[in-house]
Amino acid sequence: MIHADQMVLPYLWRRYLSVLRALVTGACLGILLAGRGLEAATWVFILSVVTVYSLVSIFWRWAERVDHAGIVNTALDVAAFLICVVAAGPDNFWLQAFAALYLFLAASTLLEWRDVLLTTVLTLAFVNSLKTHGVERLQPLLLLLGMFGCIVALQRQSLLERLSSASRQAVLYRMEALKAREEERERIAADLHDGPLQSFISIQMRLEILRKMLERNFQAGMEELRQLQEICTRQVTEVRTFIRSMRPVEVDGAGLAATLRSTAAHFQKDSGIPTSFKAAPAAMHDDLEARPEIVQIVREALNNIRKHSAASRAAVTLDRQDGHIILHIDDDGTGFPFAGRFTLEELELLRLGPQSILRRVRALDGDLTLTSHPARGSELEIRLPIPA
């Protein structure tokens, strides 16, 4: 996994900083050797080490792996700047300015704003302590670079926090997507087991019976064959409805009312169950978006009616009240095995009702009430908040 800091400050930028550090220390080293020679042996040694370290860092990342916190780089940068200020002298103000620019460029992109502020204070204090003529020209430059560096560091920190938050959200969304996919697989497996698979097993058993009947009684065997044809016809309709329910929800930019009307019409055509749809005047506006999650809830509710209720009719109504979408889905079938009126929390606690629909409603921060009258039908009332 890529860390947010690597996204903001990629390795290529770190290589550029190593190149700039090598240029600064190399130029200062050249001035020292040309002007003072071996008199400044300690400074020459330090600058040589920093220059070699910078050149190595351009091509190998071992230094970055060892120095995770950037302490070594920061110490070397400050040391190189201080030596450049003292060694360059007033005649080489350009090198002092270039060293200061590099120092705060590296600090603002590698450190937090507090560290940049501390670097600014320390460098200003060091420059003020020098008695060299012309060094006062560095003071306003250091102050300006320090302010700019703090602003850049703050913006970088803000961006890092936003990237970290986005990364966490992406992980959560990925986990939710995986969970939803597994739940959908379980639902598909259950639908296949309870629907087409059971019908195919029944057909297989009756074919065996048909073979024996044809051997003993041809007329009875033909009657059994006719019944098998009816079963196959119903099974084709059931499989076709199942396949349609598995297709992605296509809203085509239509409003919620128009999409649910089309969904009810397709269900009636595939299942043969008369299905009505009615939308209240407040719900007829096109500003109600036909979200796939809402359409899928209605699809599943109608599909459950077809599979389990033996209903002769179904009805879907849509309303809009107090910033909520109100859905009513009822039928005159056998109802659920239990009787009464249950809320979403009660159904979840008792593990009753259509579990897939309950999960979808919960995911949309909605509410649900199920009313069941065994042998007389059932009704689903679903309240979903309208997105702002």
Residue, then its C-alpha position, 0 to 999 in steps of 0.5 A: m500500500i502506498h503511504a500518503d506521504q509518498m503520494v505527496l512527495p514521490y521519490l523522484w522529488r527526493r532525488y531532485l533535493s539530493v541533486l540540489r544539496a550536492l550542488v550547494t555543498g559542491a560549490c561551497l567546497g570549491i570555494l573553500l578549497a580555492g580560498r582557504g585550502l587546508e586551513a578549513a580542513t574540518w569544514v572541507f571534511i564535513l562538506s565532502v561527506v555531505t556531497v558524497y552522501s547526496l550523490v549516493s542518495i541520487f541513485w540509491r534509496w538505502a539512505e531513505r530507508v535508514d533515515h525514515a524520520g529525515i533527521v539525518n537529512t535535516a541535520l546535514d542540510v542545516a550544517a551545510f547551510l551554516i558552513c556556506v554562510v560562514a565560508a562563502g563570505p560577503d562576496n558570494f552572497w548568491l551561494q548563501a542565498f541558494a543554500a538558504l533557498y535549498l534549506f527551506l525548500a527541503a524543510s517545507t517538503l520534508l518536515e512539519w511546520r513547527d520544525v520549519l519555524l524552529t529552523t527559521v529561528l535557529t538560522l536567524a539567530f546564527v546569522n545575527s550572531l555573526k559579525t561578518h560584513g554583509v551578512e545582514r542581507l540574509q536576514p530578510l531573505l531567511l525571514l521570507l523563506g521561513m514564512f513561505g516554508c511554514i505555509v507550504a508545510l501547513q498546506r502539505q500537512s492538510l493534504l496529507e490528512r485529506l489523503s489519509s482520510a480518503s485512503r481510509q474511506a477507500v478501504l472501508y468502501r472496498m470492504e463494504a463492496l466485498k461484503a455486498r458482493e458476498e451477500e449478493r452471492e448468498r442471495i443468488a445461491a438461495d434463489l437458485h436453490d429455492g427456485p429453478l433447482q427445486s423445479f428441475i429436481s421435481i421435473q427429473m423425478r416426474l420424468e422417471i414416473l412418466r417413463k414407468m407410466l408410459e410402459r403400463n398406461f399410455q393415456a395416463g402417461m400422456e396426461e403426466l406429460r401434459q402436466l410436465q409441459e405446464i411445469c416447464t412453461r412455468q419454469v421458463t417464466e420463473v427463470r426469465t424473471f430471475i434473469r431479469s432480476m439479476r440484470p443491473v438496474e437501468v434508470d436511464g435518467a428517468g425519475l423514480a416514479a417512471t422507473l418504478r412504474s416500468t419495474a412494475a410493468h415488467f414484473q407483471k409481464d414476466s410473472g403474470i401477476p397483475t401489478s399496479f403502481k400509483a404515485a402520489p402527486a408529491a412523488m411525481h416530480d422528476d427531482l426524485e432520483a431513481r437510485p439503483e438501490i431503491v429500484q432493487i428493493v422494489r424488485e426484490a419485494l416483487n420477486n418475493i411475492r412471485k416466489h413465496s406468496a401465491a398472490s393473485r395481485a400486487a400493488v406498489t405505491l410511492d409517496r413523498q413526505d417530510g423529506h422521505i420517500i415512502l414505499h408501500i408494497d402489498d399483495d393478497g397472497t399467503g403472507f409470512p408464517f408469522a402474524g402482526r406488525f414488526t419494525l426493522e429493529e424487531l425483524e433484525l432481532l428476531r431474524l424474520g422477514p426478507q433479510s436482503i431487503l432489511r440490509r438494503v434499507r439499513a444501508l440507506d439509513g431508512d426504516l421499514t415496517l412489515t405487516s403480515h396476515p397469514a393467508r390474507g397477504s402482507e404489506l411492506e412500508i419503507r421510509l428512505p431519506i431523500p439525499a440533500 
